[in-house]
Amino acid sequence: MNVSELLKRYEAGQTNFSGINLSGANLDQADLIGADLTQTNLHDASLILAYLNRVNLSKANLTGSKLSGANLSQADLIGANLQDADLHGAILYGADLRGANLSLSNLLDANLIDADLRNVNLSGAILRGTCLRGANLRYERRLYDGANLRSADLRGADLRGANLLGADLSRADLSRANLSEANLRETNLTHAILNQATLRGTFLTDAILLEVNLSQADLSDAKLNRANLSESNLVDVKLVEANLSEAVLAKANLSRAILRRARLNRSDLSRAILRNVDLQEATLIEAYLGRADLRGANLKDANLAKAELSTANLMGADLTGATMPDGSIYHE
């Protein structure tokens, strides 16, 4: 079936075109709203600015297709192959992309608000400026793996409130991305770049953040219980009132970080660099600070009860009003 015949039949009211071959077809600006294109071959097809709202493209072959500016809101793309597809500026609001392959695809400035992205492969995808507010990328035991976003380009992406539970974001670039209130529990962010990112109120419980770059990021009120941040770059990071209880921050660089009123109970800060850090009113009960560098740190009114400080470097640190490991209050 050629393009003209397809459009003519659609105009006449036919909507079922499942399994047809449209490889390399030019469907720019075509109106196919609500059409059934299940298992259709659209390899290298051009659908620029096409109207594909509520279209059924489940298990369709869209590898290398051009979908820039296309409207795919509420479309069914379950199991579709969109590898290396161009979705620059595409509208995928509320689309169902469960199990789809979007590896190496271009989603620059695309709209993925409320999209279902469970078990999606987004490895190596370009997601700069993409809006993923409320998107579902979570892992569900026995049902869906977490989304694969390894090495994805998410610079400046809007991920506010997105559900990324169990997702793989290792080596992803999330510079300046907004992840406020997002669910990143149990996510793998090893070697990820999050400098200048906004993570206010973000859930990062049990997350793996090994050797992550979080310099100048805002993690105020973030939940980082039991998160592993070993050897990470947290220079100039903002962690006001953040919860880091039982977190591992061994050898992490927290120079000039702001941790006012943060909770670091039973956290591991061994060999961490905490020069000029602001820990005023922070809680560090039973924290382990073996050989930590706290030179010039502000520890005013901090609670260090039962903390291991015996080998820490506290030269120039301000401990005024702090509760010391033995329970006494420090006075100058």
N, C-alpha and C positions, 0 to 999 in steps of 0.2 A: 504494500500500500504506500503510495507516495503522499507527500504533504498536502497537496491540493485536494486529493480524495479524502484524506483524513479530516481536513477542515470542513469540507462540504458535508460529510456524514455527521460531523458534530453539530453543524448548523441545522441539520435536519432532525436533530434530537437524539442521535446515537451517542452513547457515552462509553460503551465497552469496547476498548481497543487493546485488551490484555494480550501480551505475547507478541505484538507486531514488531517488525524490524524498522527502526527509524535511525539507524546508524548514520551519522554525518548529516542528518537533516537540518534544514534551516527553519526554525520555528520562532524566530525573533518576534516578540510582541504578540504571539498567538494567544487567543483566548480559549483555554481548555479547562475552565473552572469545573471541578467536580468529576472530571473524566477518570475512567478506570484504565490506568496504564501499567497494571501489574505485570511484572517480569518483561516489560518492554525493553528493547535494545536501543538505547539513546547514546551509545558510545560516540564521543566527539561531536554530538549534536549541539546546535546553537539555539538556546532558548532565552536569549537576552531580553529582559523586560517582559517576559511572558507572564500571563495570568494563569497561575497553577494552584490557586486557592483550593483547598480540600481535595486535590487530585490524589489518586491512589497510585503511588509509584513504588509500592512494596516489592522488594527483590528486583527492582529495575537496574539495568546496567547504564550508569551515567558517568562512567570513567571518562575523564578528559572533557566533559561537557562544559558549555559556557552558559552559566545561569546568573550572570551579574545583573542585579536589579530585578530579578524575577520575584514574583509574589507567590510564595509557597506556604502561606499561613494556613495552619491546621492540616497540612498535607500529611499523607501516610507514606513515610519513607522507611518503614521497617525493613531491615536487611538489605537496603539499597546499597549499591556500590558507587560511591561518589569520589573515588580516589582521583586525586589531581584535578578535581573539578574547580571551576572558577565561580564562586558564589559571592563575589565582591558586592556588598551592598544589598544582598538578597534578603527578603523578608521571610523568616521561618518561624514567625510567632505561633506558639502552640503546636508546632509540627512534631510528629512522632518519628523519631530517628533511632529507635531502639535497634541495636545490633548493626547499624549502618557503618560502612567503611568510608571515613572522611580523611584518611591519611593523605598528607601532602596537599590537601585542598586549600583554596584561598577563600577565607571567610572574613576578609578585611571589612570592617564596619557593618557586618551583617547583623540582623535582628533575630536573636534566638530567645527572646523573652518567653518564659514558661514552656520551652521546648523540652521534650523527653529525650534525653541523651544517654540513657542507661546502656551500658555495654557498647558504647560507640568507640570506634578507633579514630582518634584525632591526632595520632602521632605525626609530628612534623608539620601540622597544619598551621596556617597563618590566621591568627585570630586577633590581630591588632585592632583596637577600637570596637571589637565585637560586644554587643549587649547581650549578656546571658543572665539578666535578672530573673530570679525565680526558676531557672533551668534545673532540671533533675538529672544529675550525673552520678547518682549514688550507687553504691554496691549493695546488692541484696543477696544474702546467702542462699545458695541453691537456685537462684533465679537469674540474677544479672551480675556480671563482673563490673567493677568500677570502670569508669570511662578511661580510655587510654589517651593521655595528653602528653606523652613523653616528647620532650623537645619542642612542644608546640609554642608558637609565637603568640603570646597573649598580652603584649605590651599595651597598656592603657585600656584593657578590656573591662567592661562593666559586669562584674560577677556578684553584685549585691544580692544577698539572700539565696545564692545558688546552692544546690545540694550536691556536694562533691565527695560525699562519704566514701572512703576506700578508693578514690580515684588515683591514678598514677600520673603525677605531674613532675616526675623526675626530669631535671635539666630543662624544664619549661621556663620561658622568659615571661615573667609577670611584672616587669618593671612598670611602676606607676598605675598598675591595675587596681580597681576598687573591689575589694572582697569583704566589705563590711557586712557583718551578720551572716556571712556564708558558713556552711557546714563543711569543714575540712577535717572532720574526725577520721583518724586512721589513714589519712592520705600519705602518699609517698612523694615528698618534695625534695628528695636528695639532689643536691647540686642545682636546685632551682634558683632563679634570679628574681628577687622580690624587692629590689631597692626602690625606695620612695613609694612603695605600694601602701594602700590603705586597708587595714585589717581590723578596724574598730569593732569590738564585740564579736569577732570571728571565733568560731569553735574549732580549735586545733588539738583537742584532746587525743593523746596517743599518736599524734602525727609524727612522721619521720622527716626531720629537717636537717639531715647531716650535711655539713659544709654548705649551707644555704647563705645567699647574700641578701640580708634584710636591712642593709644600711639605710638609715634615714626613713625607714618604714614606720607607720603609725599603727601600733598594736594595743592602743589603749583599751582596757577592759576585755582584752582577748583571753580566751580560755585555752591555756597551754598545759594543762595537767598531764603529767607523764610524757610530754612531748620530748623527743630526742633532738637537741640542737647542738650536738657536739661539733666543735671546730667551726661553728658558723660565724659569719660576719654580722654583728649587731651594733656596729658603730653608729652612734647618734640615733639609735632607735628609740621610739617612744613607747613605753610599756606601763604607763600610768594605770594603777589599779588592776593590772593584769594578774591572772592566776597562773603561776608557774610551779605549783606544788608538785613535788616529786619529778620535776623536769630534769633532764640531763643537759647541762651546759658546759661540760668539760672542755677546756681549751677554747671556749668561745671568746670572741673579742667583743666586749660590751663597753668599750671606751666611750665616755660621755653619754651613755644611755640614761634615759629618764625612767626610773622605776619607783617613783613615789607611790607609797601605799600598795605596792605590789606584794603578792603572796608568793614566797619562795620556800615554804616549809618543806623540809626533807629533800630539797633540790641538791643536785650535784654540780657544784661550781668549781671543782678542782682544776687548778692551773688556768682558770679563766682570767682574762684581762678585764679588770673593772676600774681602770684609771679614770679618776674624775667622774665616776658614775654618781647619779643622784638616787640614793636609796632611802631618802628621808621617810620615816614612818612605815618603812617596808617591814614585812614579817619574814624572818629567816629562821624560824624555830627548827632546830635539828638539821640545818643546812650544812653541807660539807664544803668547806672553803680551803681545802688543803692546797697550799702553795698558790693561792689566788693572789693576783696583783690588785690591791685596793688603794694604791697610792692616790692621795688627794680626793678620796671618795667622801660623799656626804652621807653619813649614817646617823644623822640627828634623829633621836626618838625611834630608831629602828629596834626591832625585837630580835635579838641574837641568842635567845635562850637555848642552851644545849647545842649551839652551833660549834662546828670544828673550825677554830680560828688560829690554832697554835702555830701553824706554819705559814699563815697568810702575811702578806706585806701590807701593813697599815700605816706606812710612813705618810704623814701629812693628812691622814683621814680625820674627819670631824665626827666624833662619837658622842657628842653632847646629848645627854638624856637617853642614850641607848641602853637597852637591857642586855647585859653581857652574858656570855655562856653560863656563868655560875649564878645568874639570877640577879646580880647586883646592878644598880644604875650607875652609869659612868658619869663622873663629874670632872670637869677640867681641873 
